[in-house]
Amino acid sequence: MKKILFTTFFVLVLTLSTAFAAPFVVSDPQPGATKIILLINGLETPQFPAQPDGSILYDLVDLAEGDFIIKAMAGNLWGWSGWSLPLEDTKVLPNPPKNLRVSGEPSGGNP
């Protein structure tokens, strides 16, 4: 039984860590914020909805590898905040797998 629980836990952790491996821009909750605009390397994103608690969750999957600067602005029915302080970071893609080897050993069935 312990082996099954451990295996289930391991698969769950592996799945969650893989699902959230992409870089995201996130923020603390901003009560009352309903919409967000980001300024990424000087270019504004289209307006997108804030999370239910007013926070930001924005996937940087389309951002090119390299240095970037991001600012955010939150809004609601009554207007927009000012731009946030800049976030400066670098997007680095992981290296692809190397030196994959295959063998022609039989798998236990009849050759």
C-alpha positions in Angstrom: 0.0 0.0 0.0 2.8 2.4 0.9 4.4 1.7 -2.5 1.2 2.6 -4.3 0.8 5.9 -2.3 4.5 6.8 -2.9 4.2 6.1 -6.6 1.0 8.1 -6.9 2.6 11.0 -5.0 5.7 10.9 -7.2 3.7 11.0 -10.4 1.5 13.9 -9.1 4.6 15.9 -8.1 6.2 15.2 -11.5 3.1 16.2 -13.3 2.6 19.4 -11.4 6.3 20.4 -11.8 6.1 19.8 -15.5 2.8 21.6 -15.9 4.2 24.8 -14.3 7.7 24.7 -15.9 7.1 27.6 -18.2 8.0 31.0 -16.9 5.1 33.2 -15.7 4.7 36.8 -14.5 2.8 36.7 -11.2 1.8 39.3 -8.7 0.3 39.6 -5.2 -3.5 40.0 -5.1 -4.7 43.5 -6.0 -8.2 43.9 -4.5 -10.6 45.5 -7.0 -8.3 44.9 -10.1 -10.2 43.3 -13.0 -7.9 43.9 -15.9 -4.2 44.0 -16.6 -1.8 45.4 -19.2 1.8 44.5 -19.3 4.7 46.4 -20.9 7.2 43.9 -22.1 10.4 45.3 -23.5 8.6 48.5 -24.4 5.6 46.8 -26.1 2.1 46.8 -24.5 0.2 43.5 -24.3 -3.5 43.5 -25.1 -5.6 44.1 -22.0 -6.4 40.7 -20.3 -8.5 39.8 -17.3 -6.9 39.7 -13.8 -7.2 36.6 -11.7 -10.3 36.5 -9.4 -8.2 38.0 -6.6 -6.9 40.8 -8.8 -3.4 39.2 -9.3 -1.5 38.6 -12.5 -0.8 35.2 -14.0 0.8 35.7 -17.5 2.6 33.0 -19.4 5.8 34.1 -21.0 5.9 31.1 -23.4 6.1 33.3 -26.5 8.8 35.6 -25.1 12.1 35.2 -26.9 15.1 33.9 -25.0 17.3 36.7 -23.5 17.0 39.7 -21.2 13.6 41.3 -20.7 12.0 44.2 -18.7 8.3 44.0 -17.6 6.0 46.6 -16.1 2.4 46.1 -15.2 -0.7 48.2 -14.9 -4.0 47.1 -13.2 -7.4 48.6 -13.9 -11.0 48.4 -13.0 -14.3 50.2 -13.9 -13.0 53.5 -12.5 -9.5 53.7 -14.2 -6.0 52.4 -14.3 -3.1 52.4 -11.8 0.3 53.8 -12.7 3.0 51.5 -14.1 4.6 49.2 -11.6 8.3 49.3 -10.9 10.2 47.3 -13.6 11.0 43.6 -13.3 14.3 42.8 -15.1 15.2 39.2 -15.7 16.5 36.8 -18.3 14.6 34.0 -20.0 16.9 31.0 -20.5 15.7 27.9 -22.3 16.8 24.5 -21.0 19.2 22.5 -23.2 17.7 19.7 -25.3 18.5 16.1 -24.5 21.9 14.9 -25.7 23.6 11.5 -26.4 20.4 9.4 -26.6 21.4 5.8 -27.3 19.2 2.9 -28.4 20.0 -0.7 -28.4 18.7 -3.7 -30.4 18.4 -6.1 -27.5 15.3 -8.3 -27.6 12.5 -7.3 -25.2 11.9 -10.9 -24.0 9.6 -12.0 -26.8 10.6 -14.4 -29.6 13.0 -12.7 -32.0 
